[in-house]
């Protein structure tokens, strides 16, 4: 029952007790480096909302840029996913969940060991994470989405064979 109220508070942090909780974390986060390693991140993420910045519309989302930066910082790890944590007037914070494909525990876990295959190496740079698929327009299916699957380049080549 309490989780319902916590989830409701996180949906509108500026109008609830969450804002007061986050100020202390924000002070610490601003003093830290851009990319840091967190041993035990929260297990559940939250949805992104209103992430566009006025007059600055890059082709990639800030979440995807954060994933790519984390992947470059830790080249032996693969990006599994990421989620929004907090934002203020200047910065946005994301937690990027990364997996070590060479770790024996990961290799023996049948739910996650798919990431150990060579086809998943560098998946964040090929737009295979959730943020990458969002940027590539792969959230749309069916009628009207014929030109984006499996990629825009592949559909262009398929149409212009001759």
LUMTOR-308833 format. One line per 8 residues: for each residue x, y, z of N, C-alpha, C, O. Coordinates in steps of 0.05 Angstrom, whole numbers, always signed. Each point is the difference from the previous one (the first is absolute). Example, Ala and Ser with C-alpha at 12.3 -4.5 7.8 and 13.67 -1.06 7.14 Angstrom:
REM residues 2
+264 -114 +156 -18 +24 +0 +18 +24 +0 +21 +0 +13 | -28 +21 -27 +16 +24 +1 -15 +22 +14 +10 +22 +4
END
This chain:
REM residues 162
+16 -24 +0 -16 +24 +0 +17 +25 +0 -6 +20 -13 | +29 -21 +28 +17 +24 +1 +13 +5 -27 +6 +24 -6 | -1 -45 -10 +14 +4 -25 -17 +17 -19 +11 +15 -17 | -38 -17 +20 -17 +16 -17 +4 +30 +5 +1 +16 -19 | +2 -8 +44 +4 +28 +7 +28 +9 -7 +4 +23 -8 | +15 -40 +10 +28 +7 -8 +1 +4 -30 +12 +19 -10 | -25 -37 -6 +0 +3 -29 -15 +26 -8 +9 +14 -18 | -30 -8 +32 -15 +25 -6 +17 +24 +6 -1 +20 -15
+16 -21 +37 +18 +23 +7 +22 +3 -21 +8 +23 -6 | +3 -45 -5 +22 +3 -19 -10 +10 -27 +16 +11 -15 | -42 -14 +9 -10 +10 -25 +0 +30 -1 +5 +12 -21 | -10 +1 +44 +2 +29 +1 +18 +8 +24 -11 +7 +21 | +37 -9 -25 +18 +4 +23 +0 +29 +11 +5 +5 +23 | -12 +14 -41 +1 +28 +9 -23 +6 +19 +1 +20 +15 | -23 -36 -15 -23 +5 +17 -2 -20 +23 -22 -3 +11 | +43 -11 -5 -1 -20 +21 +25 +1 +18 +17 +17 -4
-16 -37 +22 +23 -1 +18 +26 -8 -14 +21 +2 +12 | -23 -12 -37 +24 -10 -14 +20 +23 -5 +24 -4 +1 | -35 +27 -6 +18 +23 -6 +19 +6 +23 +24 +5 -5 | -34 -6 +29 +17 +5 +23 +21 -22 +4 +23 +5 +8 | -31 -30 -14 +19 -22 +2 +23 +3 -20 +23 -8 +5 | -29 +18 -29 +19 +0 -22 +20 +23 +3 +22 -1 -12 | -28 +23 +27 +19 +22 +1 +27 -8 +11 +20 +9 -11 | -20 -26 +31 +26 -9 +12 +15 -17 -20 +25 +3 -2
-39 -20 -13 +14 -16 -21 +10 +18 -22 +22 -5 -10 | -37 +25 +3 +9 +18 -22 +26 +14 +7 +18 +3 -17 | -15 +5 +42 +25 +13 +9 +23 -19 -4 +22 +8 -10 | -25 -33 +17 +21 -20 -3 +5 -6 -30 +23 -1 -8 | -44 -2 -8 +3 -6 -28 +14 +22 -15 +16 -6 -18 | -21 +31 +25 +13 +22 -15 +30 +0 +5 +16 +9 -17 | -7 -18 +41 +28 -1 +6 +15 -23 -12 +24 +0 -2 | -39 -21 -7 +13 -24 -11 +8 +4 -29 -8 +20 -13
+22 -39 +2 +8 +0 -28 -25 -7 -17 -21 -7 +10 | +24 +11 -36 -23 -4 -18 -8 -30 -1 -24 -6 -1 | +43 -12 +3 -6 -29 -1 +13 -12 +25 +24 +1 +4 | -40 -14 +13 +10 -14 +23 -11 -28 +1 -21 -5 -12 | +34 -12 +26 -9 -28 +3 -16 -3 +26 +9 +8 +21 | -33 -20 -23 -17 -4 +23 -2 -30 +4 -8 -15 -19 | +14 +5 +42 +0 -29 +5 -28 -12 +0 -5 -20 -13 | -14 +32 +28 -27 -11 +3 -20 +21 -9 -11 +15 +17
+5 -13 -43 -20 +20 -8 -28 -9 +7 -5 -23 +6 | -15 +42 -7 -28 -8 +5 -8 -21 -20 +9 +0 -23 | -27 -18 +31 -8 -22 -17 -20 +9 -22 -1 -12 -21 | -15 +32 +27 -21 +8 -19 +5 +28 -10 +8 +18 +16 | -12 -13 -41 +3 +27 -11 -26 +14 -2 -21 -11 +7 | +22 +36 -16 -24 +15 -3 -2 +10 -29 +21 +2 -13 | -44 +5 +4 -4 +7 -28 +11 +28 -5 +0 +17 +18 | +9 -12 -42 +10 +26 -7 -24 +17 -8 -19 -10 -11
+21 +36 +15 -22 +18 -7 +12 +28 -4 +16 +10 +15 | -25 +2 -37 +9 +27 -7 +30 +3 +0 +11 +17 +15 | +2 -33 -31 +30 +1 +1 +12 +19 -20 +24 +5 +1 | -41 +6 -19 +11 +19 -20 +9 +26 +13 -12 +10 +19 | +34 +1 -28 +10 +26 +10 -5 +20 -22 +4 -5 -24 | -13 +29 +32 -8 +20 -19 +23 +8 -18 +22 +5 +9 | -27 -4 -35 +19 +9 -20 +24 -18 -4 +20 +7 -13 | -20 -31 +25 +22 -19 -3 -12 -27 -5 -8 -14 +19
+7 +5 -44 -13 -25 -7 +19 -18 -15 -1 -1 -24 | +19 -13 +38 +18 -18 -14 -15 -24 -10 -22 -6 +8 | +35 -9 -26 -12 -24 -11 -2 -22 +21 -17 -18 -2 | +34 +19 +23 -1 -20 +21 -12 +12 +25 +0 +25 +4 | -12 -42 +12 -10 +10 +26 +23 +2 +20 +21 -12 -4 | -26 +28 +24 +21 +3 +21 +5 -27 +14 +22 -5 +9 | -43 -11 -7 +3 -26 +12 +19 -18 -16 +16 -14 +11 | -19 +15 -38 +18 -16 -17 +28 +11 +1 +19 -16 +0
-15 +42 +2 +26 +12 +2 +13 -9 +27 +24 -6 +0 | -40 +5 +21 +11 -10 +26 +8 -29 -2 +21 -7 +12 | -36 -9 -26 +7 -29 -3 +26 -3 -15 +17 -16 +7 | -14 +32 -28 +24 -2 -17 +25 +9 +16 +21 -12 -2 | -24 +33 +18 +23 +10 +16 +8 -21 +21 +23 -4 +4 | -43 -9 +8 +6 -21 +20 +14 -23 -14 +18 -12 +12 | -27 +5 -36 +12 -23 -14 +29 +6 -8 +16 -18 +0 | -10 +43 -7 +27 +7 -6 +18 +0 +25 +23 -6 -2
-35 +14 +24 +15 +1 +25 +8 -28 +10 +21 -4 +11 | -40 -15 -15 +5 -28 +9 -2 -18 -24 -21 -12 -5 | +43 +9 -11 -1 -15 -25 -4 -30 +4 -8 -14 -19 | +13 +3 +42 -3 -29 +4 -29 -7 +8 -6 -24 +2 | -11 +44 +2 -28 -6 +7 -19 +7 -23 +7 +15 -18 | -30 -28 +18 -21 +6 -20 -24 +13 +13 -7 -6 +23 | -5 +25 -37 -23 +15 +11 -25 -18 -3 -6 -9 -22 | -7 +4 +44 -25 -15 +0 -24 +19 -4 -17 -5 -17
+16 +26 +32 -21 +20 -2 +7 +24 +17 +21 +0 +13 | -39 +20 -12 +5 +23 +17 -27 +12 +7 -21 -6 -13 | +21 +24 +32 -24 +14 +8 +6 +27 +12 +22 +4 +11 | -42 +13 -12 +3 +27 +10 -1 -1 +31 -16 -15 +11 | +33 +31 +2 +0 +1 +29 -10 +27 +10 -19 +1 +16 | +31 +21 -26 -8 +26 +9 +10 +21 -19 +17 -5 -17 | -28 +29 +19 +9 +22 -16 -5 +26 +15 -18 +2 +17 | +35 +18 -23 -5 +27 +10 +1 +19 -24 -4 -9 -22
+8 +34 +27 +0 +19 -22 +23 -3 -19 -2 +9 -23 | +24 -22 +31 +24 -2 -17 +6 -28 -9 +9 -4 -22 | -13 -15 +40 +10 -27 -6 -23 -21 +1 -21 +5 +12 | +26 -28 -24 -17 -23 +2 +17 -23 +8 +23 -4 -10 | -33 -13 +29 +15 -23 +9 -14 -25 -9 -25 -3 +3 | +41 -16 -13 -11 -26 -9 +17 -21 +14 +24 +4 +4 | -36 -27 +2 +16 -23 +9 +0 -19 -23 -21 -8 -11 | +45 -1 +3 +4 -18 -22 +7 -27 +12 +20 -3 +14
-36 -17 -20 +5 -27 +11 +18 -15 -20 -6 -3 -24 | +30 -5 +34 +20 -13 -17 +6 -28 +10 -2 -5 +24 | +9 -12 -42 +5 -29 +6 +27 -7 -10 +9 +9 -22 | +5 -26 +37 +26 -10 -8 -4 -27 -14 -5 -20 +14 | +7 +19 -41 -5 -25 -14 +20 -22 +6 -5 -24 -6 | +29 +31 +17 +20 -21 +5 -2 -11 +29 +16 -17 +7 | -35 +27 +8 -3 -9 +28 -13 -27 +0 -20 -4 -13 | +30 -15 +29 -12 -27 +1 -29 -1 +9 -15 -17 -10
+8 +35 +28 -28 +0 +9 -19 +9 -22 -22 -12 -3 | +30 +31 -13 -16 +9 -23 -1 -22 -21 -22 -4 -12 | +44 -9 +7 +1 -21 -20 -18 -24 +7 -11 -13 -17 | +8 +8 +43 -16 -23 +9 -30 +8 +4 -16 -18 +3 | +10 +43 -2 -28 +8 +4 -15 +0 -27 +7 +14 -18 | -27 -31 +16 -14 -4 -26 -17 +24 -8 -6 +3 -24 | -1 +14 +43 -16 +24 -7 +17 +22 -12 -10 +17 -15 | +36 -16 +21 +16 +23 -8 +23 -9 -19 +13 +17 -11
-7 -43 +9 +24 -8 -15 -2 +4 -30 +20 -4 -14 | -43 +13 +4 -1 +7 -28 +18 +23 -7 +9 +3 -23 | -2 +14 +43 +17 +23 -5 +29 -8 -3 +16 +16 -8 | -9 -41 +14 +27 -10 -3 +7 -7 -29 +23 -4 -6 | -43 +1 -11 +5 -7 -28 +13 +23 -15 -4 +23 +7 | +21 -30 -26 +14 +21 -15 -18 +20 -15 +8 +23 -5 | -32 -31 -1 -18 +18 -15 -9 +24 +17 -10 +19 -11 | +13 -21 +37 -9 +21 +18 +23 +18 +9 -4 +17 +18
+27 -20 -30 +23 +17 +7 -5 +28 -11 -5 +3 -24 | +8 +17 +40 -4 +28 -8 -28 +6 -8 -5 +16 -18 | -15 -28 +32 -28 +3 -8 -10 +29 +3 -18 +8 -14 | +29 +7 +33 -9 +27 +4 +7 +18 -23 -15 +18 -6 | +37 -23 -7 +9 +16 -23 -15 -6 -25 +2 +14 -20 | -16 -37 +20 -16 -8 -24 -30 +5 +5 -16 -9 -17 | +9 +22 +38 -28 +6 +5 -17 -23 +8 -23 -2 -7 | +35 -17 +22 -15 -25 +8 -11 +1 +28 -14 -19 +8
+20 +40 +7 -11 +3 +27 -28 +12 -3 -8 +8 -22 | -6 -6 +44 -27 +12 -1 +0 +29 -9 -17 +8 -16 | +37 +8 +25 +2 +27 -8 +7 +2 -30 -9 +18 -14 | +26 -36 +5 +8 +0 -28 -23 -7 -19 -3 +11 -21 | -14 -31 +30 -23 -7 -17 -20 +23 +0 -14 +4 -21 | +12 +10 +42 -18 +23 +1 +9 +22 -20 -17 +11 -15 | +43 -6 +14 +11 +20 -19 -4 -9 -29 -5 +16 -17 | +8 -42 +12 -2 -11 -27 -29 -2 -9 -5 -7 -23
-14 +12 +41 -28 -1 -8 -12 -27 +0 -20 -5 -13 | +32 -14 +28 -9 -28 -1 -22 -6 +21 -7 -23 +4 | -4 +44 +8 -23 -4 +18 -26 -2 -15 -20 -9 +11 | +20 +16 -37 -24 -1 -16 +0 -25 -16 +21 -9 -11 | -44 -4 +9 -3 -24 -15 -23 +2 -20 -18 +17 +4 | +18 -34 -24 -23 -1 -18 +0 +21 -22 +21 +9 -9 | -46 +0 +2 -4 +19 -21 +13 +27 +6 -5 +11 +21 | +21 -1 -40 +13 +26 +5 +29 -3 +9 +14 +19 +1
-7 -44 +6 +27 -4 +10 +16 -18 -18 +20 -13 +8 | -28 +12 -34 +13 -19 -19 +29 +9 -6 +16 -17 -8 | -10 +43 +10 +26 +9 -9 +21 +0 +23 +22 +9 -5 | -29 -19 +28 +20 +2 +22 +9 -28 +9 +17 -1 +18 | -28 -20 -29 +8 -27 +9 +15 -15 -22 -10 +2 -23 | +31 -16 +27 +15 -2 +25 +16 +26 +5 +8 +5 +23 | -3 +11 -43 +12 +26 +3 -8 +17 -25 -9 -11 -20 | +13 +37 +23 -7 +17 -23 +18 -5 -24 -9 +1 -23
+35 -7 +28 +18 -6 -22 -7 -26 -14 +1 -2 -24 | -8 -19 +40 -7 -25 -11 -26 +2 -17 -1 -12 -22 | -18 +27 +31 -25 +3 -16 +5 +16 -25 -13 -5 -21 | +32 +24 +22 +7 +16 -23 +13 -18 -21 -6 +1 -24 | +24 -18 +33 +14 -19 -19 -20 -20 -11 +3 -7 -24 | -22 -1 +40 -20 -19 -10 -18 +12 -22 -6 -13 -19 | -1 +39 +22 -16 +13 -19 +15 +6 -26 -12 +0 -22 | +38 +6 +24 +16 +9 -23 +20 -22 -8 +24 +6 -2
-33 -30 -3 +18 -22 -7 +12 +4 -28 +24 -5 -4 | -40 +14 -14 +9 +1 -28 +20 +20 -5 +9 +3 -23
END
